[in-house]
Amino acid sequence: MRLQPYRLLIGGLAVAGIAKLALSAGVMPDDTAVLERLALVGPAEAAANDAAEPQPQAAAPVAGCEMPEEMLAAIQKERELLATQKDELAQRRSEVDLAAEKVQVETERLTELKTEVEALLARVEKAKSEDLDRLIGLYGNMKSKDAAAIMNDLDIEVTVMVLGAMPEREAAPIMAAMSPVRVRAVSKILLERSKLPGDQKLDGIRLK
């Protein structure tokens, strides 16, 4: 029992020496701690303590992680899907552009057709006006009785058209020489012609 203080003193000096040597040799602090233990308890006891201490277990692999091959396959599949969708969008865009071009062509064709129809109607209206002016000139240059005799048997629409467009001083003598029935019919039609179609009353008109 008397040797115990000396053992502790010698052990402490040994630990200090070992630590100094370890630091000069580049030993890590964890290795220095091992050396201290060896100096204090001895190699046999240190090995027994290390065996008693629990050793750290290796980390278990994380469950659910995809393998690199599976991830690459998923990425490749997604790229193929995006490429397919891109091609479909391009096809639809081409179809829309083609439809818009057809509509544009059809619109231009209809515009040209409308212009042609309007020009044709203008020519027809001009020819009709010229023919009417010619008829008015012809009947206006006739004697009133001769013109009246023709208009008594002329189509009522033409008679109304000519007499309605003639100046009053020319139409009055012709109508005075026409049959009363014909004059009443022409007068009735001229009066109703200025009204709307729904307000016109042309029933019961006698022409002769």
Phi and psi in degrees as a GROMACS rama.xvg file:
@    title "Ramachandran Plot"
@    xaxis  label "Phi"
@    yaxis  label "Psi"
@TYPE xy
-73.8316  -22.1739  ARG-2
-82.2226  -6.32125  LEU-3
-62.9796  -45.9247  GLN-4
-61.4752  -35.9548  PRO-5
-67.7814  -35.8069  TYR-6
-64.8825  -41.1184  ARG-7
-65.5148  -39.7814  LEU-8
-65.3859  -43.9831  LEU-9
-66.1291  -39.1995  ILE-10
-64.4743  -39.7236  GLY-11
-63.7854  -42.4893  GLY-12
-62.8176  -35.8701  LEU-13
-66.6872  -42.8542  ALA-14
-62.0175  -43.7825  VAL-15
-62.1618  -42.347  ALA-16
-65.5974  -42.9875  GLY-17
-62.8344  -41.8236  ILE-18
-63.2743  -41.6487  ALA-19
-64.1794  -44.1066  LYS-20
-62.9329  -37.5971  LEU-21
-66.7645  -41.6097  ALA-22
-66.1901  -39.8889  LEU-23
-69.5355  -24.7495  SER-24
-91.1084  -2.82882  ALA-25
83.6207  23.7415  GLY-26
-78.5617  141.297  VAL-27
-71.2649  159.767  MET-28
-57.7735  -36.3948  PRO-29
-64.4208  -38.6503  ASP-30
-66.9761  -35.6193  ASP-31
-62.451  -40.5254  THR-32
-61.5017  -37.5569  ALA-33
-64.9428  -40.9399  VAL-34
-63.5398  -40.5577  LEU-35
-60.1787  -42.1681  GLU-36
-63.6919  -39.6717  ARG-37
-62.801  -38.0749  LEU-38
-70.0963  -34.0635  ALA-39
-82.0703  -46.1606  LEU-40
-109.1  -13.8688  VAL-41
94.3635  158.812  GLY-42
-63.1428  -39.0137  PRO-43
-67.0351  -46.0538  ALA-44
-66.9685  -37.2231  GLU-45
-63.6778  -41.0756  ALA-46
-64.8624  -37.8647  ALA-47
-66.0974  -40.258  ALA-48
-66.4874  -39.6449  ASN-49
-63.4121  -36.9543  ASP-50
-69.0614  -32.0317  ALA-51
-75.2854  -27.7542  ALA-52
-70.8995  140.596  GLU-53
-68.6491  132.392  PRO-54
-86.1361  141.25  GLN-55
-64.6183  133.903  PRO-56
-84.0333  147.328  GLN-57
-67.7242  141.74  ALA-58
-65.123  133.195  ALA-59
-72.8825  143.908  ALA-60
-62.7584  141.132  PRO-61
-70.2172  126.492  VAL-62
-77.485  149.708  ALA-63
91.5094  -6.43059  GLY-64
-77.8471  134.937  CYS-65
-76.955  148.707  GLU-66
-72.4644  154.313  MET-67
-54.9711  -38.0855  PRO-68
-63.4829  -40.3049  GLU-69
-66.9908  -39.885  GLU-70
-64.4098  -42.565  MET-71
-63.1327  -39.4814  LEU-72
-64.8741  -40.0502  ALA-73
-65.8496  -41.504  ALA-74
-63.68  -42.8186  ILE-75
-63.153  -40.8349  GLN-76
-63.5426  -40.5459  LYS-77
-65.8134  -39.4474  GLU-78
-63.4344  -41.9  ARG-79
-63.7141  -39.2199  GLU-80
-63.8618  -43.7684  LEU-81
-63.495  -39.581  LEU-82
-64.5727  -40.0449  ALA-83
-64.1064  -44.5478  THR-84
-63.2566  -37.4064  GLN-85
-63.8998  -42.2345  LYS-86
-64.8138  -40.2826  ASP-87
-63.8396  -41.8409  GLU-88
-64.5037  -39.6755  LEU-89
-64.6773  -38.6788  ALA-90
-65.2616  -43.662  GLN-91
-64.7307  -38.8584  ARG-92
-63.617  -38.6496  ARG-93
-65.506  -41.0208  SER-94
-64.4272  -41.1932  GLU-95
-64.696  -41.9437  VAL-96
-63.2184  -39.8398  ASP-97
-66.0504  -42.244  LEU-98
-63.7612  -40.7108  ALA-99
-64.4812  -37.6161  ALA-100
-65.6093  -40.8391  GLU-101
-63.8364  -41.9098  LYS-102
-62.3692  -41.0875  VAL-103
-62.6211  -43.8728  GLN-104
-63.8277  -43.1388  VAL-105
-65.4255  -38.7899  GLU-106
-63.6862  -42.6533  THR-107
-63.6826  -39.6325  GLU-108
-65.0548  -42.4531  ARG-109
-66.0251  -36.4169  LEU-110
-63.1615  -43.5619  THR-111
-64.1242  -41.2932  GLU-112
-63.9515  -40.3922  LEU-113
-62.3444  -41.671  LYS-114
-62.8698  -41.5288  THR-115
-64.9787  -42.2404  GLU-116
-64.8347  -42.7442  VAL-117
-62.9568  -40.0045  GLU-118
-65.3085  -40.0306  ALA-119
-64.6661  -44.0459  LEU-120
-63.1361  -37.3292  LEU-121
-64.3624  -39.9565  ALA-122
-66.3727  -40.916  ARG-123
-63.1934  -45.3079  VAL-124
-63.4156  -38.9846  GLU-125
-65.4541  -43.9938  LYS-126
-64.1526  -39.9779  ALA-127
-63.2595  -43.1776  LYS-128
-64.1301  -40.48  SER-129
-66.2026  -40.7307  GLU-130
-64.4152  -40.8538  ASP-131
-64.6509  -42.0625  LEU-132
-61.6204  -36.3376  ASP-133
-67.0828  -43.3911  ARG-134
-63.7686  -40.6295  LEU-135
-62.1217  -40.9687  ILE-136
-65.1211  -39.3207  GLY-137
-65.9819  -49.3943  LEU-138
-69.6724  -29.435  TYR-139
-70.8592  -27.4049  GLY-140
-86.9898  -10.0635  ASN-141
-78.8979  165.987  MET-142
-71.0453  148.547  LYS-143
-58.9935  -41.8102  SER-144
-67.3305  -38.3734  LYS-145
-67.7498  -42.7178  ASP-146
-64.9412  -40.1508  ALA-147
-64.9441  -38.8947  ALA-148
-63.8418  -38.5414  ALA-149
-69.4051  -42.4658  ILE-150
-72.1604  -19.8745  MET-151
-65.6306  -29.7609  ASN-152
-108.243  -1.67824  ASP-153
-76.097  156.939  LEU-154
-55.6705  135.603  ASP-155
-61.8172  -34.6815  ILE-156
-65.6705  -41.3436  GLU-157
-68.1613  -40.4047  VAL-158
-60.5048  -45.9402  THR-159
-64.9449  -40.4857  VAL-160
-63.729  -44.9599  MET-161
-70.7077  -48.7387  VAL-162
-67.8162  -32.374  LEU-163
-70.5376  -26.1455  GLY-164
-95.3214  -13.6733  ALA-165
-75.851  150.432  MET-166
-60.5604  150.392  PRO-167
-61.5173  -36.4022  GLU-168
-70.0076  -20.342  ARG-169
-92.6192  -36.8156  GLU-170
-74.3423  -31.9857  ALA-171
-61.3329  -48.5945  ALA-172
-62.1856  -35.5536  PRO-173
-67.5427  -45.5864  ILE-174
-66.3005  -31.6217  MET-175
-66.1724  -28.4243  ALA-176
-91.241  -7.69693  ALA-177
-79.7109  165.831  MET-178
-67.2146  144.444  SER-179
-57.0261  -38.2557  PRO-180
-62.6126  -42.1479  VAL-181
-68.1562  -38.3998  ARG-182
-64.8494  -41.1258  VAL-183
-63.7884  -40.225  ARG-184
-64.6855  -45.5795  ALA-185
-63.7451  -42.2835  VAL-186
-63.6627  -41.8111  SER-187
-63.7164  -44.2432  LYS-188
-66.8054  -41.4684  ILE-189
-62.1622  -36.0342  LEU-190
-70.6553  -43.5622  LEU-191
-78.0068  -18.647  GLU-192
-65.4478  -29.204  ARG-193
-77.201  -9.37045  SER-194
-91.3563  166.351  LYS-195
-67.3293  153.014  LEU-196
-54.7535  -36.1033  PRO-197
-72.9231  -19.8535  GLY-198
-98.495  -6.82693  ASP-199
-73.8072  139.932  GLN-200
-125.866  93.9008  LYS-201
-111.962  10.7225  LEU-202
-75.3024  145.616  ASP-203
78.3199  14.0046  GLY-204
-80.043  125.002  ILE-205
-93.1404  136.348  ARG-206
-100.378  -19.5184  LEU-207
